[in-house]
Amino acid sequence: MTNGWIDIKNTDMMLIMGGNPAENHPCGFKWPVEAKKTRNAKMIVVDPRFTRTAAVADLFLQIRAGTDIAFLGGLINHAIQNDRFAKDYLINYTNAAFIVKEGFKLPEDGLFSGFDGGAMTYEKSTWNYQEGGNVGPQSSGGQSGAAASSGRASSGTQAGSQPSTPPKGGEAMGGGHQAAGGPGASGQGGPKPPPMLPPNVAYDLSLQHPRSVFQLLKQQYSRYTPEMVERITGIPKDQFLKAADLFTSVRKNGDMKKAATIIYAVGWTQHTSGTQIIRTAAILQLILGNVGRAGGGVNALRGHSNIQGATDMGGVFDIFPGYLKIPQPSDTDLATFLKRTTPTPSKPAEWDSYNYWSNTPKFMVSFLKALYGDSAKKENDFNYHFLPKIDRKFSWTDMWDEMYAGKVKGLFAFGMNGVAIGPNSHKNIEALKKANWLVVCDIYPEETAEFWNSPGISKDDMKKINTTVYRLPGAGFAEKDGTFVNSARWLQWKYAAVPTAGNSKVDQEILARIFLKVRELYQDEGGKFPDPILNLSWAYTTPKNPALAEVAKEINGKALADLTDDTQPGITIKAGQQLPGFAWLRDDGTTACGNWLYSGSWTEAGPMMQRRGTDDPSGLGIYPNWAWSWPANRRVMYNRASCDPSGKPWDMERRQVWWNEAQQKWVGNDVPDFKADSKPADHMGPFIMNPEGVGRIFAPLAAFADGPFPEHYEPVESPIANPLHPQQSINPVAKKFKSDLDKLGTPDQGFNIVCTTYRLTEHYHYWTKNNPMNVQLVPEPFIEVPAQLADEMGITGGEKLKVTSARGIYIAKAMVTKRIKPMMIDGKKTYQIGIPIHWGYRGIAEDEGKTSKMTANQLSPAAIDPNAYTPEFKGFLVKIEKA
Amino acid sequence: MSSPRTFQIQEISAHPGTVPGQGTQRAVQVCKYIDVTTCIGCKACEVACVEWNDHPFRETTFDDTYQTMPSTQWNYWNLIKFAEDERDGNLMWLMRKDQCMHCEDPGCLRACPADGAIIKYENGIVDFQQENCIGCGYCISGCPFDIPKFNEKTKKVYKCTLCSDRVGQGLEPACIKACPTGCLHFGTKEDMVQIAGLRAKQLQEQSGFAAAGVYDPASIGGTHVIYVLHDINNPERYGLPKNPVIPPSYTYWKWIAKPTGLAMAVLGVAAVFLHRVFYGPKLPEPEAPETRTGPSDEIEAGRKETP
């Protein structure tokens, strides 16, 4: 979340889409309800089904699964056409005024410029800004500043109107970070240097230049008319216009006081264009001026209690903790790696950019020191060469694919159930049959550990499976202490409620004991490359069972030598002391830090993450002394954007931070997410993590694999050809797997019903099917079927249905409901059905023989988003019949 | 409001004479507030009720709905009722928490012939005292909301107590504590009626529900559980009677049938006395052994019980 759960109470308008918080985040949902009750905030819910969230919405629209970009693009078009956008914000805080390079082409035919049909990738050199200065109409008048050229009387500020001195420092070269590409993107290397962002970007503050980002944006979404939205999404034009008018009403008549929020979850991410759906929402929020503001933002609701923490700590194959990149083979030494991954500013010369990722070397070296301790020295590149270099994608679905291909020989499965998770669970089961070994750490017997006993495997088949399965006795959440990081980015310490049961062990003990044994083997037997294991720092009081408090302190980081800072005179951090925050990190090996983003969470003052202060002086729900929020205890990110260019809050009643002229610094109720002493006149951009300093409406170069602007593509299995460009219906760079088990279905083959999958309030993933209380609330699996479809097929509620996709079948009882209605999709009557995912072949109902012992994800396809590698669990094709 | 003193008994079922201590103190009336317009049907209240009252887990069956079971049970006192409805062509999914309404004029109490089986406290809570229950089931037919439920095994009737045990200790009922959205509140009747009225007004003026209102039916003197409904003119849509009444037979029961019954009872007691005199006492039959005898980790398993 850019904001946080409690902050939702400050909003005036909610768009809840791609998420169902009332069902999946019921406790957090108190804040949307609070906004409704105390501010008369309006709630728009867009979902393939009428959910329990929809039940309390002011307006509900039923959308076809997988068409979110069409809807959101329609909203962008509506906002622009009806002059309902935040002009000052747009000009000063986004790249709307930047000029895009000649040769860049919008995807009218479904493809952006640079598509390589052979490699099925984009060559992205045209996805860049034009080099140069002010090219706007007033540019002939000499050196002109930001707001002066904007020609906006309404802004009434001096901000940016004084040309400021360009900031000092590395201006020669821009945006190495952006040129980086994904792992393997530049795999073979070659002498040609990757394209860079220009340090001095051409811009036109009148936004009239035909290649200005704003004009391109306008052109891109002019195709997303209400009629087109209706054809693609199935939302009738009048309903769409009602929603569009309501949502953009926060910027009616140029008003900047109101704030609207967008709330989403995996209903957006689990598509082959998932990342771009979220991008569309970000663009919409940027043009409406809603990012960085109380009651605004783009807010991802995380679906597990600590999935935010898992991502922050590098639980993804291509990042290290703190979102540091993982080296590629071409990064032959630390300097090369840091040069590639450390961005340099790219902006109009008159503006300033903090470019916070310029600190990457400090974060990275401190991380290496935390990993390898004393053995990491400047002379040996801080053991940089111990790090793995990735030459291809090791995403979730790639991993299963490689196991199915016989290349991945073993799997550790901790805290997840890979077979049930899918996608294409049958393939995962077949893959595990080919593995040599499988280690599962869980608290219940589950589908992955018992893959060999899945439906359809006979006793004879079983004998042919040679995979050795090891089951480790894990502990449940209430038996463990440590932190959870919630959606609002808070690190909150929790305490074990009960001791572990029987012989079960906490995760860190299991992992530590495995590690120590492996290290012993390397010590005794050597091996191909023992150094990274033998030199790993393991300085815990109880090596076999490290206390999580010690690990948390290690993650926060400490000084390895006495530290002083010119900007903080009189303060010395003594060697061995915990660091107060990431501003103290050094790239010379004098600091160690496991994750720079979490630096400040356990300082010399104690565990900030254990704080339980309930004071909220501003009344905005900031609660600065409750737990600790990354980064630097900021509760709303990019909060500089809550002020106008002169540093005055857009809305005084919900003011978070502001410029204090007397103190010459940014102050406020929240921690300013900004360079504290950067004067408004310097025109430093509020989006300090971008080299531009401003929000990206146009995302240049390698930021995304599938285009600088989001474009609607159909799901890989779709009932229609894309009405925007039938010849390029799906995302051209979405990855589809090619094994014999990776089949895709088409309407011609009879797969003409759109299927989506989801969770229920009453259950939690594949886990609570073992708990009698949850089973009592929802006893067995079901399939939600529109009443009209049931009538046509002669199905009644409770009857068994067989759902078939190109990959598998699923059998469960029908729940006949009016909550899913038939839709007209591009003139074609289309039905959607829904399947909750919670069941499998082990559990109370399963063991009692009440279910067909199948997992819902036997139906879903292994086709993945090219940016986040998330599979398309939602919006695939099936057919249904009576079982 | 919720000190033990509020539990001054106001009325006792089938009790001859006055209520001991009546009129010696005045207690604040308590009330549960349920805003169905912000209920998300998460069933946290259902679980809290089962857990607090230590009820066994029940086996349920799929019934083409999100609703846990068709109606409340003798050991399942709190149930969200789901209904798919339409308003101006738009679908509505109504979720209403169903439980005892704690009527100001309780039909169950009127109907009950057993002295002290049903009592109503000065604070408005209507409570069943199973030790005095004779299992006649009259309370079931006396209730306009279909709440009291008979347990075949114990031959007694049970229902929501409004967590009188918690309220007596200054706590809110378990369902209120568990509610994540704040659609449930607990307080004095006066306060709850006021916030309900404000919420209904907000729904009328801000959310386009012109007929929003507070369900606190006057026909039974009001209730100690009140609802905010989107449409007060059609409470039937939520499964609530528009004009709940106690069956007439029970309203004049008190004056006619009860004395008659009492006379019958006196005769019955005399008969028992004579039986005892001539045939001696009946020895109690041995009780079935408790199922919950295992160590603590077996308690959960022991709690599972077929209804």
Interface residues (C-beta under 8 A of the other chain):
Chain A: A22 E23 P26 C27 F29 K30 V33 E34 K36 K37 N40 F50 R52 T53 A54 A55 V56 D58 F60 A501 T761 E762 P772 M773 V775 Q776 L777 V778 P779 E780 F782 T796 G797 G798 K813 A814 M815 V816 T817 K818 R819 K821
Chain B: T37 T38 C39 I40 G41 C42 K43 A44 E46 V47 V50 E51 F57 R58 E59 T60 T61 F62 D63 D64 T65 Y66 T68 E84 E86 N90 L91 M92 W93 L94 M95 P180 T181 G182 C183 R199 Q202 Q206 S207 G208 D297 E300 R303 K304
